[in-house]
Amino acid sequence: MRVFNFAAGPATLPLEVLQQAREELLDWQGSGMSVMEVSHRGKAFIACAEAAEGELRKLLAVPANYKILFLQGGGTGQFSAVPLNISTPESTVDYINTGSWSKKALGEAKKYAKVNVAADEAASSYTTVPEQSALKLTPNAAYVHYTPNETIGGVEFPYIPNTGNVPLVADMSSTILSRPFDVSKFGVIYASAQKNIGPSGLAVVIVRDDLLGKARPITPSILNYTEMAETQSMSNTPPTFGWYLSGLVFRHIAGNGGVAHIAKQNEAKAKKLYDAIDSSGFYKNPVAKNCRSWMNVPFTLAKPELDKTFLAEAKAAGLVNLEGHRSVGGMRASIYNAMPPAGVDALIAFMKEFQRRHG
Ligand SMILES: *Cc1c(COP(=O)(O)O)cnc(C)c1O
């Protein structure tokens, strides 16, 4: 039986996509093989890879002067790839710190460049985002990095920082494809796949052409944007299954009204859940209202001693993986694109019933 899976990542995938993958698993496009067993250099797979890229380009309206790369190493690989590709050891690189993932990104960047922390939301325990006017940006920084959606804290920027001529780099792992945005405001966008795209291991990178050709000589080939752009992300064997499945997810979004439609659905799902939490007098979300995430909703119970009971009863009701991240405790409901509205409705009904019995 399928459950409603609220995991933060790897996360739930659209049922129709999984069904299609199952149907064609043993015999992909009449090859007599699965897509995992065909050559990545064969005509069929190259067409599949190009179609996925084209579909994503359409979904996000990616301008022609940006390359889309399908790389390995997940989001974490990009924490190194970004400084290696677009900064020098002497560069200052600006990082906006809004929580766990920003912290990891800037920690990695410190190995490769001089990191300036342009804002740090420690004072609010990472429940806020800085105002544009509070950013202490370095005029000649190689780039400014931020995390539009903090997957663990459930904090999402309501605006895109303005960095003038300095390239803006975004880790969109847990927000890409959740709402439309203007790609042309960014120098580099990257996302690990296992939240809103497909299987883990894959990272999608969208990089502006003028940032190519700047990689340090020591940059590993598989993280080198220029090399990967020149080889259509096939310097080596790409993660073929992940790429194929991501293509199915892109097509599924396109066939269901595109990103604009899914954004409306996401906003409605999140609003319902936050409203239920705020009006309960039992559940609490700590994040400032202007920057609450549409994708990851952490919440605590008024009686934390009931956490284990909550999780056990939720699981019995078919609502799984609601445990908060080990670093923060409490609960977290990740409600990515593929979480149907019915899943959020079921969670809210369960929470009400749980409060009635235990509150
Ligand atoms: C999940 C996540 C990552 C890490 O992705 P991996 O594929 O595990 O390396 C990085 N940044 C954010 C915002 C994430 O949500």
The ligand as a MOL file (V3000), in Angstrom:
LIG
                    3D

  0  0  0     0  0            999 V3000
M  V30 BEGIN CTAB
M  V30 COUNTS 15 15 0 0 0
M  V30 BEGIN ATOM
M  V30 1 C 19.2210 18.0230 0.4520 0
M  V30 2 C 19.9510 19.2900 0.3570 0
M  V30 3 C 21.3140 19.3450 0.0510 0
M  V30 4 C 22.2070 18.1300 -0.0280 0
M  V30 5 O 21.9850 17.3080 -1.0700 0
M  V30 6 P 22.8410 15.9510 -1.1890 0
M  V30 7 O 22.3520 15.4130 -2.4760 0
M  V30 8 O 22.5250 15.1000 -0.0070 0
M  V30 9 O 24.2720 16.3230 -1.2210 0
M  V30 10 C 21.9060 20.5880 -0.0970 0
M  V30 11 N 21.2010 21.7120 0.0590 0
M  V30 12 C 19.8890 21.6960 0.3720 0
M  V30 13 C 19.1540 22.9860 0.5200 0
M  V30 14 C 19.2160 20.4850 0.5350 0
M  V30 15 O 17.9140 20.4780 0.8350 0
M  V30 END ATOM
M  V30 BEGIN BOND
M  V30 1 1 1 2
M  V30 2 1 2 3
M  V30 3 2 2 14
M  V30 4 1 3 4
M  V30 5 2 3 10
M  V30 6 1 4 5
M  V30 7 1 5 6
M  V30 8 2 6 7
M  V30 9 1 6 8
M  V30 10 1 6 9
M  V30 11 1 10 11
M  V30 12 2 11 12
M  V30 13 1 12 13
M  V30 14 1 12 14
M  V30 15 1 14 15
M  V30 END BOND
M  V30 END CTAB
M  END
